[in-house]
Amino acid sequence: MTDSLLPQNGALVLSGAPGAGKTTVARAVAASLTHSAIVAGDDVSRMVASGWVGPVGEPADEAERQLLLRARNICSLANNFSEAGFFPIIEHVVPDPQVLGRMIEWLVPRPVLFVTLAPSHAVTVQRNTTRPAREQIDYDTSALHEQLTVMRDLGWWLDTSAQDAAETVDLILADAATRAEVSSAQVEEVVSAMKRGVHT
C-alpha cells in the first residue's frame, strides 16, 4: 500500500454513480490511516424514519430540501470527527456543483479533496453483477452517469474503468492532495459557465 500523502486536517469527499466503488475505496482508504472516519450518505439518508423523499422524488422542492439537509448533516458529522482528530472520508453521490459548493461552505476541515470515481457505465453494470445479491443495484443508472459529467472539472475526475480497487486506493493516497483539492471559487466558475451554456 502506498504511504498516504493526504493532509492531516483535510477532508476527502468520494463521489460517483452507484456501483462506482465508493464504499470499497472509502473503507480501504480509511483503513490505511491512523485515525479516520467514514461518513456515508446512505447511512445519513436512512436516519429519516418517515416522510423521506429521494433526490428525484416528488414533490421536487421537498426532494431538494432533503438533499441539502442530508448534505449538511453529512458535513456536520465530518466536522465533528475532524475536530476529534479523525480524518473524515465522505462517501456520497454529489449530484451537481451547487450541492458541492454548499458542502465546501459547511465543511470546516481544509483542504477539501473531491474525487469522483468515474468508471464507464458499462463497467459499473458489470461490477454490479459480482456484488452480493443484497448489495446489487436494480435500477438504471445511465442518466445519473450522464448527469455527473458536469463535475469533470471539479476536483479529480478519476476514470477507474481499467483499475481494481487497490490501484484506485493507491492513487488516491498518493495523489489526491495535489490533484483533488477544490475551492468555492472553482465551483462558482463552473456554475457560472453552466448558466451561460458554456462547457469548461
C-alpha positions in Angstrom: 0.0 0.0 0.0 1.2 3.5 -0.9 2.0 5.8 2.0 -0.7 8.4 2.5 0.0 11.9 1.5 -3.5 13.1 2.5 -3.4 16.3 4.5 -3.9 15.7 8.2 -6.5 18.4 8.7 -8.4 18.0 5.4 -11.4 16.0 4.3 -11.9 13.6 1.4 -15.2 13.5 -0.5 -15.7 10.4 -2.7 -18.5 10.8 -5.2 -19.6 8.8 -8.2 -22.6 6.9 -9.5 -23.9 3.8 -7.7 -21.6 0.9 -8.4 -18.5 3.1 -9.0 -16.8 1.6 -5.9 -17.2 4.4 -3.4 -17.8 2.1 -0.4 -14.9 -0.3 -1.2 -12.5 2.6 -1.8 -13.6 4.6 1.2 -13.1 1.6 3.5 -9.6 0.9 2.1 -8.5 4.5 2.3 -9.8 4.7 5.9 -8.0 1.5 6.9 -4.7 2.9 5.7 -4.9 6.0 8.0 -4.1 6.0 11.7 -7.3 7.9 12.7 -10.1 8.1 10.2 -13.9 8.0 10.0 -16.3 7.3 7.1 -19.5 9.3 6.8 -21.7 7.6 4.3 -24.5 9.4 2.6 -26.8 6.3 2.5 -26.4 5.9 6.3 -27.4 9.5 6.9 -30.3 9.2 4.5 -31.7 6.2 6.4 -31.9 8.3 9.6 -35.2 9.8 8.2 -37.8 7.5 9.7 -40.8 8.8 7.8 -41.5 11.4 5.2 -38.4 10.6 3.1 -38.3 11.8 -0.4 -35.5 10.7 -2.7 -33.3 13.0 -4.8 -35.5 12.6 -7.9 -38.8 12.1 -6.0 -41.9 14.3 -5.7 -42.6 17.0 -4.8 -39.4 18.3 -6.3 -39.0 21.1 -3.8 -39.1 18.7 -0.9 -36.6 16.4 -2.7 -34.2 19.3 -3.0 -34.8 20.3 0.6 -34.0 16.8 1.9 -31.0 16.5 -0.4 -29.4 19.7 1.1 -30.4 18.6 4.6 -28.6 15.3 4.1 -25.5 17.0 2.7 -25.5 19.4 5.7 -25.8 16.6 8.2 -23.0 14.7 6.4 -20.7 17.7 6.7 -21.6 18.3 10.4 -20.7 14.7 11.2 -17.4 15.1 9.2 -16.6 18.3 11.1 -17.2 16.6 14.4 -14.9 13.7 13.5 -12.2 16.1 12.3 -12.4 18.2 15.5 -11.8 14.9 17.4 -8.7 14.1 15.4 -10.2 11.7 12.8 -9.7 12.3 9.1 -13.2 12.3 7.6 -13.9 10.4 4.4 -17.3 11.3 3.0 -18.9 8.7 0.7 -21.8 10.4 -1.1 -23.2 10.9 -4.6 -22.7 14.7 -5.1 -25.1 15.3 -7.9 -24.1 18.8 -9.1 -21.8 21.7 -8.5 -24.3 23.6 -6.5 -24.5 20.9 -3.8 -20.7 20.6 -3.8 -20.5 24.3 -3.3 -22.7 24.2 -0.2 -20.7 21.2 1.2 -17.5 23.2 0.8 -19.1 26.0 2.8 -20.2 23.6 5.5 -17.0 21.6 5.9 -14.7 23.1 8.4 -11.7 20.8 7.6 -9.4 22.3 4.9 -8.4 21.5 2.3 -11.5 19.7 0.8 -10.4 17.0 -1.6 -13.1 16.0 -4.1 -12.7 12.8 -6.1 -15.4 11.5 -8.5 -14.9 7.8 -9.2 -15.9 7.6 -12.8 -15.7 4.2 -14.4 -17.8 3.8 -17.5 -21.5 2.9 -17.2 -20.8 -0.5 -18.8 -18.1 -1.2 -16.2 -20.4 -0.3 -13.3 -23.1 -2.6 -14.7 -20.6 -5.4 -15.0 -19.3 -4.9 -11.5 -22.8 -4.8 -10.1 -23.3 -8.4 -11.2 -20.3 -9.5 -9.0 -21.8 -7.9 -5.8 -23.6 -10.0 -3.2 -27.3 -10.1 -4.1 -28.4 -7.8 -1.2 -26.0 -5.1 -2.4 -26.8 -5.2 -6.1 -28.4 -2.1 -7.8 -31.7 -3.0 -9.5 -32.3 0.3 -11.4 -30.8 2.0 -14.5 -28.1 4.5 -13.5 -27.3 5.7 -17.1 -29.0 9.0 -16.6 -27.1 9.7 -13.4 -23.8 8.8 -15.1 -24.6 11.4 -17.7 -25.6 14.0 -15.1 -22.4 13.6 -13.2 -20.2 14.6 -16.2 -20.8 18.2 -15.3 -18.4 17.5 -12.4 -15.4 16.7 -14.6 -13.6 20.0 -14.0 -14.1 20.0 -10.2 -11.5 18.2 -8.1 -10.3 14.9 -9.6 -12.4 13.1 -12.2 -10.8 9.6 -11.8 -11.7 7.1 -14.5 -11.3 3.7 -12.8 -12.6 1.6 -15.6 -9.3 -0.2 -16.0 -8.3 -0.3 -12.3 -9.1 -2.5 -9.4 -9.9 -1.1 -6.0 -6.4 -1.4 -4.7 -4.9 0.5 -7.6 -7.5 3.2 -7.1 -6.8 3.5 -3.4 -3.0 3.7 -4.0 -3.6 6.6 -6.5 -5.9 8.5 -4.0 -3.4 8.1 -1.1 -0.5 9.3 -3.3 -2.0 12.0 -5.5 -5.3 13.3 -4.1 -3.6 16.0 -2.1 -2.2 17.6 -5.3 -5.0 16.6 -7.8 -8.3 16.7 -5.9 -8.4 20.0 -3.9 -11.5 22.0 -4.7 -12.5 25.5 -3.8 -15.7 27.6 -3.7 -14.2 29.8 -6.4 -13.8 26.8 -8.7 -17.3 25.7 -8.1 -18.7 29.2 -8.8 -16.8 29.3 -12.1 -18.3 26.0 -13.2 -21.8 27.1 -12.1 -21.4 30.4 -14.0 -20.3 28.6 -17.1 -23.3 26.3 -16.9 -25.7 29.2 -16.7 -24.1 30.7 -19.8 -24.4 27.3 -21.5 -20.6 27.0 -21.8 -18.7 23.8 -21.2 -15.5 24.3 -19.3 
